[in-house]
Amino acid sequence: MRKAGKRISVEELQRFARFSMTGVTNTVVDFGVFFVLAHLVGVSVYVSQFIAYSTATVNSYFINRNWTFRQKGRFTGGEFARFVIVNTCSLGLSLLCLRFFYGYLHLPKMIAKAVTACFTLPVNYFGSRLWVFRGSRDTE
């Protein structure tokens, strides 16, 4: 006997679409700051990554909290702490990936940065959806 699977709701699909759009925005912020610092200013790749990623993380928190996951109620320190933990793990992973792709494989800076983003995206999505904003409910 075949068991019927759980269907994905329209609200969940909309949330995923908002997360994706937010991700594009944050990627533009991240890559833009990285490019300016690493290429135009001449800051080290690793310092540029830290600053760019941190800037995009702050941007990400506010957009994800207010638009993507539509958190209602007051800001909580616990929620922000979980967000910082997820993004700190992702930042650490990004620095390790950059060390490997740029430092050891000698890929060009922006290529190494793009490949690195492929590794950090799942960490951010699942961390945000399942842990940081787990109680979100759309009220559309």
ChimeraX attribute file (.defattr): number of C-alpha atoms within 10 A of each C-alpha:
attribute: neighborCount
match mode: 1-to-1
recipient: residues
	/A:1	3
	/A:2	4
	/A:3	5
	/A:4	6
	/A:5	6
	/A:6	6
	/A:7	7
	/A:8	8
	/A:9	9
	/A:10	9
	/A:11	13
	/A:12	14
	/A:13	11
	/A:14	14
	/A:15	21
	/A:16	16
	/A:17	13
	/A:18	17
	/A:19	21
	/A:20	14
	/A:21	13
	/A:22	19
	/A:23	19
	/A:24	12
	/A:25	15
	/A:26	22
	/A:27	19
	/A:28	13
	/A:29	19
	/A:30	23
	/A:31	20
	/A:32	14
	/A:33	19
	/A:34	28
	/A:35	21
	/A:36	14
	/A:37	19
	/A:38	20
	/A:39	15
	/A:40	9
	/A:41	11
	/A:42	11
	/A:43	15
	/A:44	12
	/A:45	21
	/A:46	16
	/A:47	14
	/A:48	22
	/A:49	24
	/A:50	16
	/A:51	15
	/A:52	23
	/A:53	24
	/A:54	17
	/A:55	16
	/A:56	20
	/A:57	21
	/A:58	14
	/A:59	16
	/A:60	22
	/A:61	20
	/A:62	11
	/A:63	19
	/A:64	20
	/A:65	20
	/A:66	12
	/A:67	15
	/A:68	24
	/A:69	24
	/A:70	18
	/A:71	18
	/A:72	13
	/A:73	6
	/A:74	6
	/A:75	10
	/A:76	8
	/A:77	9
	/A:78	10
	/A:79	17
	/A:80	15
	/A:81	12
	/A:82	16
	/A:83	22
	/A:84	18
	/A:85	14
	/A:86	19
	/A:87	23
	/A:88	16
	/A:89	14
	/A:90	21
	/A:91	21
	/A:92	13
	/A:93	17
	/A:94	24
	/A:95	18
	/A:96	15
	/A:97	21
	/A:98	26
	/A:99	17
	/A:100	15
	/A:101	19
	/A:102	19
	/A:103	15
	/A:104	10
	/A:105	11
	/A:106	13
	/A:107	15
	/A:108	11
	/A:109	17
	/A:110	16
	/A:111	14
	/A:112	20
	/A:113	23
	/A:114	13
	/A:115	15
	/A:116	21
	/A:117	18
	/A:118	12
	/A:119	14
	/A:120	18
	/A:121	13
	/A:122	12
	/A:123	16
	/A:124	20
	/A:125	17
	/A:126	12
	/A:127	20
	/A:128	22
	/A:129	18
	/A:130	11
	/A:131	14
	/A:132	23
	/A:133	20
	/A:134	13
	/A:135	12
	/A:136	15
	/A:137	14
	/A:138	14
	/A:139	8
	/A:140	5
